[in-house]
Amino acid sequence: MIDHANVRLADLLDRRADGHEPAPEAVLAALFEAGLFVPVTGTGSVTFLPDDEQRPTLLGFTDAALGARLLPAAAGMVHCDAVRLRDVLESTGVAVLGVRSGTTTRST
């Protein structure tokens, strides 16, 4: 299991707090380089954020520890590279990926 953070992606997203909007290409490149951590249930199923007014969202965190801290109900965090994320999104039909770093959230 990969346990290191996607520092580049976190840096790009955290700059938004200072008013610097990262280029979508830079965000995608950082995502492809180091992936994300997604929350899972005790049975290993990916956890989605349901919302009565929106379609379900796949949550992704730039750091496993951050995900565990912000979503303590999850049984754990699993690292997903870009291919695995695409597979999860395609197999579940979920169209929204919410990415959380230290200070910001970005949906794609």
N, C-alpha and C positions, 0 to 999 in steps of 0.2 A: 504494500500500500504506500502511496505517495503521501507524505505528511508535511510537505513544505507548501508555503503559501504561494499564490500567483502574485508576486510582488509587483510586477509590471502592470497587471490589470488593476490591482488595488490602487497603485499610484495614479493611473489614468482616471479612475473613478473618483478618487479622493480629491483630485484637483477641481472637481465640479464645485466643491464647497467654496473655492476661491473665485468662482465665476469662469473657469476655463473649461469649456465644453470639448471633450476629446473627440477627435474624428472617429466616425464609426469604423473606418478601416483599421485604425490603431487598436480599438477595443477588440475587434474580431481577431486581429493578429495576435494580441496578447492572450485571448481566449484559446486560440489554436495552439499557441506555444506551451501553455501550462495547464489548461483546463480549469475546472471548478470542483468544488466539493458540494455534493447534494445530500440532503437529509434522507435518512431511511428509517423504516419502522423496524421493530424487533424481528420481523420475518424477512427483512431485506428488501421490502418494497419501497420504491421511491415515494417520498412524501410530497404532496402538492398542497398549495395554498388555495383552499376553496374560498370563493366569495360569491354570495348570492347574486350580486349585480354584475359580475365579470366571469369570464371563462377561467378555468383553473390555471394556476401559474406554477411552473417548475421553479423552485428556489435554487439558487446557486450562490455559494460563498467563496470568496477569494482565499479563505483560510479555514481549515477544519475547526480550529479552536473558536474562531469568531462564530461559525455556524452553531457550534455546541452551546456557546454562551447566549446567542440570540434566539435559539430554538431548542430549549432544554427538553422539550417533549420528545424530540427525535431520539431514536435509539443509538444513532451514530451518524457519521458523515462518510460518504464514499467518494473517492476521487473519480471524476469522469473527464476523459479527454473529449475533444470536439466530436469525434466519431461516435463515442458512446452517448454523448448528449443528444446528437442528432437521432440516434436510434431510439432513445427514450422518448423524445418529442414525437417522432413519427409513429411509434408503436402505441402511444397513448392518445394521440390526436391533440395534445396540448400545444397551443400556438404561442404562449407567452413564457419567456424565460426571464425571471427577475434575478438580477445579479447584485449581491450585497458585498460591499467592502467595509472598511473601518467606519466611514462616515456617510456613505451615499448608497443609494439603490438605483439601478438602471434596468429598465425593462426593454427587451428587444423582441 
